[in-house]
Amino acid sequence: MVTIGIKPPQQHVGIAALREIWAIADDAGFDGCWVFDHLAPMGPDRTGDVFDGWTLLAAMAEATKHVRIGCLVSGATNRHPGTFAKIAATVDHLSGGRLDVGLGAGGDAVTDAMMGTPTPSPVERVERLAETCEILSLLWTRPVTDYPGTHYTLTGARSDPKPRQPKPPLWLGSSGEKLGLRVVAQHADVWLNAALPGTEVTELQRLSRVLDEHCAAVGRDPATVRRAAQFRLPSDADSAVRLARSHVEAGFTELVLMPTGRDDVVTASEAAAKLLPRLRELG
């Protein structure tokens, strides 16, 4: 089965437009509606308005009824795992159990520099990602958690209420061949390739095979890790369908469409919704 989500930009756009897009996603029948987790706009020009992802998710939970919601992806170093567990559980309750949790190793040198926050090494960021995955699972499922980690230590930690779902699906974004994909193999329900949108499908396939090897090494069936790809949606409908088909044929069953258009993302999202019936045929 192929699922299709939409990830509109939350930068250089107003709240009214975002509300329109959420309604489009809900009414059209998209499987997911996503935000990102950055303090500054993404792209070559990192200036201008950008809204906080998790605050938007709380609003999106109330504004929608059917579509699943989530963040692709939250940087594991952006928040303490205990704080993150509480935020995610709250949004899951607000949405009635429709939250998917996306996580990555994080690291944004631009915003770290301007905010005066440390930028851990790539190895440390991946280690923190792994510990965060373990801590989330414990806090969401156990009455009391003790966790003696390298980077995080929890003692008699309680996190209530638990999520509305037994455990929100965990989407992990990584393209790190040695360490990152091993964490994916150990913890992810869904792997989101962290390569830049527009990366050739053949490269995504190669990284998917690396993930298969890590799954074998940790004793996990690779088929239990669903594969997700996000890509910018061409304006031409036929080109968009061909691009989506190429990802599905490469084994990616979770498609995240990124409508483009700084000036009118509502119109771009409407175009994506009109394309949805054709994309459903791919699955």
C-alpha positions as CSV (number, residue, x, y, z in Angstrom):
1,M,0.0,0.0,0.0
2,V,1.2,3.5,-0.9
3,T,0.5,6.4,1.4
4,I,0.6,10.0,0.2
5,G,1.2,13.0,2.4
6,I,1.7,16.7,1.8
7,K,4.4,18.9,3.4
8,P,3.7,22.6,2.6
9,P,6.3,25.1,3.6
10,Q,5.6,27.0,6.8
11,Q,7.9,29.8,5.8
12,H,7.1,33.0,3.9
13,V,3.5,32.2,4.4
14,G,0.7,33.4,6.7
15,I,-1.4,31.5,9.2
16,A,-4.5,32.0,7.2
17,A,-2.9,30.2,4.2
18,L,-1.7,27.4,6.4
19,R,-5.2,26.9,7.7
20,E,-6.5,26.7,4.1
21,I,-3.8,24.1,3.3
22,W,-4.7,21.9,6.3
23,A,-8.3,22.0,5.2
24,I,-7.3,20.9,1.7
25,A,-5.2,18.1,3.1
26,D,-8.1,16.9,5.3
27,D,-10.8,17.2,2.7
28,A,-8.8,15.7,-0.2
29,G,-8.0,12.6,1.7
30,F,-4.2,12.9,2.0
31,D,-2.8,10.3,4.4
32,G,-0.5,12.8,6.2
33,C,0.1,16.5,6.6
34,W,3.6,17.5,7.7
35,V,5.6,20.4,9.0
36,F,9.4,20.9,9.6
37,D,11.4,21.9,12.7
38,H,13.7,24.8,12.0
39,L,14.1,28.2,13.6
40,A,15.0,30.0,10.3
41,P,13.6,29.5,6.8
42,M,15.3,26.7,4.7
43,G,17.0,27.4,1.4
44,P,19.7,29.7,0.2
45,D,18.0,32.7,1.8
46,R,17.5,32.0,5.5
47,T,15.7,35.2,6.3
48,G,12.0,35.9,6.6
49,D,9.0,34.5,8.5
50,V,8.9,30.9,9.6
51,F,6.5,29.4,12.1
52,D,7.4,26.8,14.8
53,G,6.5,23.3,13.8
54,W,5.2,21.8,17.0
55,T,3.0,24.8,17.8
56,L,1.5,24.4,14.3
57,L,0.9,20.7,14.9
58,A,-1.2,21.5,18.0
59,A,-3.3,23.9,15.9
60,M,-3.4,21.4,13.0
61,A,-4.7,18.7,15.4
62,E,-7.7,20.9,16.2
63,A,-8.3,22.1,12.7
64,T,-8.4,18.7,11.0
65,K,-10.4,15.5,11.6
66,H,-9.0,12.7,9.4
67,V,-5.4,13.3,8.1
68,R,-2.5,12.1,10.2
69,I,-0.1,14.9,11.2
70,G,3.6,15.1,12.1
71,C,6.9,16.8,11.8
72,L,9.6,15.7,9.2
73,V,11.8,15.8,11.1
74,S,12.5,17.2,14.6
75,G,16.1,17.5,15.5
76,A,16.9,15.2,18.4
77,T,19.2,17.9,19.9
78,N,16.5,20.6,19.8
79,R,14.7,19.4,23.0
80,H,15.4,17.2,25.9
81,P,13.8,13.8,25.3
82,G,11.6,14.2,28.4
83,T,10.2,17.5,27.1
84,F,9.8,16.1,23.6
85,A,7.8,13.0,24.9
86,K,5.4,15.3,26.7
87,I,4.9,17.6,23.7
88,A,4.3,14.7,21.4
89,A,1.8,13.0,23.8
90,T,-0.1,16.3,24.1
91,V,-0.4,16.7,20.4
92,D,-1.4,13.0,20.0
93,H,-4.3,13.6,22.5
94,L,-5.3,16.8,20.7
95,S,-5.5,15.0,17.4
96,G,-7.3,11.9,18.7
97,G,-4.3,9.7,18.1
98,R,-3.3,10.9,14.6
99,L,0.3,11.8,15.3
100,D,3.4,10.4,13.6
101,V,6.7,11.4,15.2
102,G,9.6,12.2,12.9
103,L,13.1,12.5,14.3
104,G,16.6,13.1,12.9
105,A,20.0,13.7,14.4
106,G,19.5,17.5,13.9
107,G,22.2,20.1,13.7
108,D,21.8,23.5,12.0
109,A,25.0,25.6,12.2
110,V,23.3,28.8,11.1
111,T,20.6,28.8,13.9
112,D,23.0,27.4,16.4
113,A,25.4,30.3,15.8
114,M,22.8,32.9,16.0
115,M,21.2,31.5,19.1
116,G,24.5,30.6,20.8
117,T,23.6,27.0,21.2
118,P,26.2,24.2,20.8
119,T,26.5,22.2,17.6
120,P,27.5,18.6,18.7
121,S,29.6,16.5,16.4
122,P,27.8,14.3,13.9
123,V,28.7,11.2,16.0
124,E,27.3,12.7,19.2
125,R,24.1,13.8,17.4
126,V,23.5,10.3,16.2
127,E,24.2,9.0,19.7
128,R,21.7,11.4,21.1
129,L,19.2,10.4,18.4
130,A,19.5,6.7,19.5
131,E,19.1,7.6,23.2
132,T,16.1,9.8,22.4
133,C,14.4,6.9,20.6
134,E,15.0,4.6,23.6
135,I,13.8,7.2,26.1
136,L,10.6,8.0,24.1
137,S,9.7,4.4,24.0
138,L,10.2,4.0,27.7
139,L,8.3,7.2,28.7
140,W,5.4,6.4,26.5
141,T,4.9,2.9,27.7
142,R,6.2,2.5,31.3
143,P,4.9,4.0,34.5
144,V,8.3,5.0,35.7
145,T,11.6,5.2,33.8
146,D,15.2,5.0,34.9
147,Y,17.7,5.6,32.1
148,P,21.5,5.7,32.6
149,G,22.6,7.0,29.2
150,T,25.7,8.6,28.0
151,H,24.0,11.9,27.1
152,Y,20.8,11.7,29.1
153,T,20.0,10.3,32.5
154,L,16.5,9.8,33.8
155,T,15.8,8.8,37.4
156,G,12.3,7.8,38.5
157,A,10.9,9.8,35.5
158,R,7.1,9.9,34.9
159,S,5.5,11.1,31.8
160,D,1.7,11.1,31.9
161,P,-0.6,11.0,30.2
162,K,0.7,8.4,27.8
163,P,0.0,9.0,24.1
164,R,-3.5,8.3,22.8
165,Q,-2.0,5.7,20.5
166,P,-0.2,2.7,22.1
167,K,2.9,4.2,20.6
168,P,3.0,6.8,17.8
169,P,4.8,5.6,14.7
170,L,8.4,6.7,14.6
171,W,9.8,8.1,11.3
172,L,13.5,8.5,11.4
173,G,15.4,10.7,8.9
174,S,18.9,9.7,8.1
175,S,21.3,9.0,5.3
176,G,24.3,8.3,7.4
177,E,25.6,5.0,6.1
178,K,27.7,3.8,9.1
179,L,25.8,5.1,12.2
180,G,22.5,6.8,11.2
181,L,21.0,4.0,9.3
182,R,21.9,1.5,12.0
183,V,19.8,3.6,14.4
184,V,17.0,3.5,11.8
185,A,17.3,-0.3,11.7
186,Q,17.0,-0.5,15.4
187,H,14.2,1.9,16.1
188,A,12.2,3.2,13.1
189,D,8.8,2.2,11.9
190,V,9.5,4.3,8.8
191,W,12.8,5.4,7.3
192,L,12.8,8.9,5.6
193,N,15.8,9.3,3.5
194,A,17.5,12.5,4.7
195,A,19.1,13.2,1.3
196,L,18.2,16.5,-0.2
197,P,14.9,16.6,-2.2
198,G,15.7,16.0,-5.8
199,T,18.3,13.3,-5.1
200,E,18.3,10.7,-7.8
201,V,16.2,7.7,-7.2
202,T,19.1,5.3,-7.9
203,E,21.0,6.9,-4.9
204,L,17.9,6.5,-2.7
205,Q,17.8,2.8,-3.7
206,R,21.5,2.3,-2.8
207,L,20.9,3.8,0.6
208,S,17.9,1.6,1.0
209,R,20.1,-1.4,0.4
210,V,22.5,-0.2,3.1
211,L,19.6,0.0,5.5
212,D,18.8,-3.6,4.6
213,E,22.3,-4.6,5.6
214,H,21.9,-2.8,9.0
215,C,18.6,-4.5,9.5
216,A,20.2,-7.9,8.9
217,A,23.0,-7.0,11.3
218,V,20.6,-6.2,14.2
219,G,18.4,-9.2,13.4
220,R,15.4,-7.3,12.0
221,D,13.4,-8.1,8.9
222,P,14.0,-5.2,6.5
223,A,10.4,-5.4,5.3
224,T,9.3,-4.2,8.7
225,V,10.8,-0.8,8.0
226,R,8.7,1.2,5.6
227,R,10.5,3.5,3.2
228,A,9.5,7.1,2.7
229,A,10.6,9.7,0.2
230,Q,9.9,13.4,0.1
231,F,10.2,15.4,-3.1
232,R,9.2,18.7,-4.6
233,L,6.2,18.4,-6.8
234,P,6.7,19.4,-10.5
235,S,4.0,21.8,-11.8
236,D,3.3,19.6,-14.7
237,A,0.9,16.8,-13.6
238,D,2.3,14.1,-15.9
239,S,5.8,14.8,-14.7
240,A,4.7,14.7,-11.1
241,V,3.0,11.3,-11.6
242,R,6.1,9.9,-13.3
243,L,8.3,11.1,-10.5
244,A,6.0,9.5,-7.9
245,R,6.0,6.3,-9.9
246,S,9.7,6.1,-10.0
247,H,9.9,6.3,-6.2
248,V,7.2,3.6,-5.8
249,E,9.0,1.3,-8.3
250,A,12.2,1.8,-6.2
251,G,10.4,0.5,-3.1
252,F,9.3,3.7,-1.4
253,T,5.7,3.3,-0.3
254,E,5.4,6.5,1.8
255,L,5.4,9.5,-0.5
256,V,5.6,13.0,0.9
257,L,4.7,15.7,-1.6
258,M,6.3,19.2,-1.2
259,P,4.3,21.7,-3.1
260,T,6.4,24.6,-4.4
261,G,5.6,28.2,-4.9
262,R,6.7,30.9,-2.5
263,D,4.0,33.3,-3.7
264,D,1.0,30.9,-3.6
265,V,1.4,27.7,-1.7
266,V,-2.4,27.3,-1.4
267,T,-2.7,27.1,-5.1
268,A,0.2,24.6,-5.3
269,S,-1.5,22.5,-2.6
270,E,-4.8,22.5,-4.4
271,A,-3.0,21.3,-7.5
272,A,-1.4,18.5,-5.4
273,A,-4.9,17.5,-4.2
274,K,-6.2,17.4,-7.7
275,L,-3.4,15.0,-8.5
276,L,-4.2,12.7,-5.6
277,P,-6.6,10.3,-7.5
278,R,-3.9,9.6,-10.1
279,L,-1.3,9.0,-7.4
280,R,-3.6,6.6,-5.7
281,E,-3.5,4.4,-8.8
282,L,0.2,3.8,-8.1
283,G,-0.6,1.8,-5.0
